[in-house]
């Protein structure tokens, strides 16, 4: 048995090499001791075993157990471990521990270690949490204090070191790695799920699993699907429950178990709060013990104070409580709510009142908070309102219609419409108990949401404007609702999910409604201002779009910082889009690079994916493939992966990057799937963006007729909505297609054709002149780029390809590419035909 304890454990299969921690341990060897402390399953042993197999110095390994919690067996085991690395050491020093006190044994061991003259030695003591004997710990502290410089001690355990550490740390003789260090990072999680377990998850999906497990590798392994072909993720699998039961819960005393299960309903563990809830006078001591032993109990920052349980451990404890004493749960929650309310902790009290089902108390507290203008996260408040029964909210119009707004923010229009209809039905009964202010609030809110509903869902802009005027009559000073952000930070657009098919908002009315809402919301209208900026950009009103996007960002920084993660990328994409439209490409790139830094600081993972994609696409335009290749590797998206409507932005970026890298067939297959999902989700603008990507790719691959048909359909949808930038951002290839569409406008077409004036207006946006008269030369100016027109004139002048290349300062192959494009656009197949057409330019 002892020999097994002296072996370096085998490394687990499908492991991840954690280089950042291996480097930390290696750096720590310059001191006396390195200590790893974290709860069970944090990968301490695997990490040490991986490091141990890489060190070049002599290394002694000892895995400790309960039987070693006594001075004599402990020191004997240490001697045997060192003997494995330094043969003969136990024979020379073995007699020193027999008959001596623990302190004397430690002192003599130090003396023997100083006599070693065959190089540095590393001594690893794993599972040190088994050592609790006070005499042994005191002598072990002596060993560390006087450890020779040639010896480095590495220990790992489930709790904080049981020997004094402050002196060692202050003298930089000790490196301490805790749970925060040992948690898997997002990058390590991606390596585990994809490289080690081969699940093929995107970085976003892998990162979400790391977040939900808090980087606890045991949970990451034990929540894997039994079938590797399926990627389902269970927060608390039966295997993980069993692990927590055996490794953590059963090792505790009965009073500690009861204390933990009672306090599992709490978000924050405070000594006084736990004493009130659990009725345990030793609550503060128990929390300190749990933290010291690191039984999935972690201290919060100094601002918050107290402790918290690991999310999965808390869920495990709640399940035990639900199984054994379910009637106790609402009692515990109500006790917590009353204590928090007495202590002035309104937000926590509100959470506990709602969770316990004491809704009236919660609503009363919420109204008091609103009166005192207590600032809370609108996302949090929105989720809270949705948990309160509608019949109770209806008695408070502001709260009720704030809940309607939560549904609209997340595009749950059917629920919003149902709540509005229910409000109108109950108005006659409820108004008897309302004040005049309540009645005004009801009417103002009802008309406000009818305005939004009729514009977005019904497309009736006349009615929408009428409701806007009625709402302003009842709420002349602004909208007093509690507003929430969408709760989805890092998306490249806020407004696009609200654009529905078969119903369109005419440009002037759309801008009027968006401006009205933005103005009446005041300082909390950052999201709506961003929507307005996006709309203005789409209509090609660049200067107004710029000012509005900047205003949204500045207002968020000044008055509504919780909105920043939601609006940051969308607003900055408007700014960079304006810069690109005005030819300031370097400034546009710098805008996105600064945005990326801010997204990283805010830890908005989805925003990083989308921002990096934008930067990669800009690099591809300049012929630089590396950022796109890095993006594919970093975010691990694949065209054959399943995805939902919520991931349309990410996978549309993937299709565009495929296209930019020349992977046309993969791009086209993915675009087909994107179109189906966007259409099913009724996301009109995204469907149009996907269609534009597809038609440009079809044109690039020589399938111009198909591209023109797709363009005709896209223009028919876009024309009544007055979209402009959707096409202008397609660049010169889009201009070519528009010119071809104009040239063929009077030909018989299958189905309707877009208005010629709309297409000419778009083409004029590219800077190409549109002659009033019809004729061949006018057609050529429309169809060909400036460079292609110049080459056509040279062809008419009988210049050879080499002469044209030399005169234009371009490559011979580039000239041939231009000729190919000219022939394709003009529908000709010989140079003589090109000469004949080119001569008309000189006429």
Secondary structure, 3 states (H helix, E strand, C coil): CHHHHCCCCCCCCCCCCCHHHHHHHHHHCCCCEEEEECCCCCCHHHHHHHHHCCCCCEEEEEECCHHHCCHHHHHHHHHHHHHHHCCCHHHHHHHHCCCCCHHHHHHHHHHHHHCCCCCCEEEEEECHHHCCCHHHHHHHHHHHHCCCCCEEEEEEECCCCCCCCHHHHHCCCEEEECHHHHCCCHHHHHHHHHHHCCCCCCHHHHHHHHHHHCCCHHHHHHCCCCCCCCCCCCCCCHHHHHHHHHHCHHHCCHHHHHHHHHHCCCCCECHHHHHHHHCCCCHHHHHHHHHHHCCCEEECCCCCCCEEECHHHHHHHHHHHHHHHCHHHHHHHHHHHHHHHHCCCHHHHHHHHHHHCCHHHHHHHHHHHHHCCCCCCHHHHHHHHCCCCHHHHCCCHHHHHHHHHHHHHCCCHHHHHHHHHHHHHHHHHHHHHCCHHHHHHHHHHHHHHHHHHHHHHHCCHHHHHHHHHHHHHHCCCCCCCCCCCCCCCCCCCCCHHHCCCCCCCCHHHHHHHHHHHHHHHHHHCHHHHHHHHHHHHHCCCHHHHHHHHHHHHHHHHHHCHHHHHHHHHHHHHHHHHHHHHCCCHHHHHHHHHHHHHHHHHHCCHHHHHHHHHHHHHHHHHCCCCHHHHHHHHHHCCCCCCCCCHHHHHHHHHHHHHHHHCCCHHHHHHHHHHHHHHHHHCCCHHHHHHHHHHHHHHHHHCCCHHHHHHHHHHHHHHHHCCCCCHHHHCCHHHHHHHHHHHHHCCCCCCCCCCCCHHHHHHHHHCCCCCCCCCCCHHHHHHHHCCHHHHHHHHHHHCCCCHHHHHHHHCCCHHHHHHHHHHHHHHHCCCCHHHHHHHHHHHHC
